[in-house]
């Protein structure tokens, strides 16, 4: 379920259009409709309020001005660094279990 402070990807005519953070969801005077305040994550930042049903907020397709739109909730990928450090702690031998290597960018910089 998508709610306040979630990040959504807004699709316009089946194409990814922009990201937005849901700032507020307030009930409309019409039953089952809501005022959804969005912070559009683009330059310049802009806030808009759309009046939508809860099913639209949760990803069902809707139209605006005859154009197809939909939200897709963005879920952050699992933090790989925390997973790797957890695996290292779980390994009783103390040896690294992964093949990851840290590469210093300053070592790769051309020397002048």
Secondary structure, 3 states (H helix, E strand, C coil): CCCCCCEEEEEECCEEEEEEEEEEEEECCCCCEEEEEEEECCCCCEEEEEEEEHHHHCCCCEEECCEEEEEEECCCCCCHHHHHHHHHHHCCCCCCCCCCCCCCHHHHCCCC
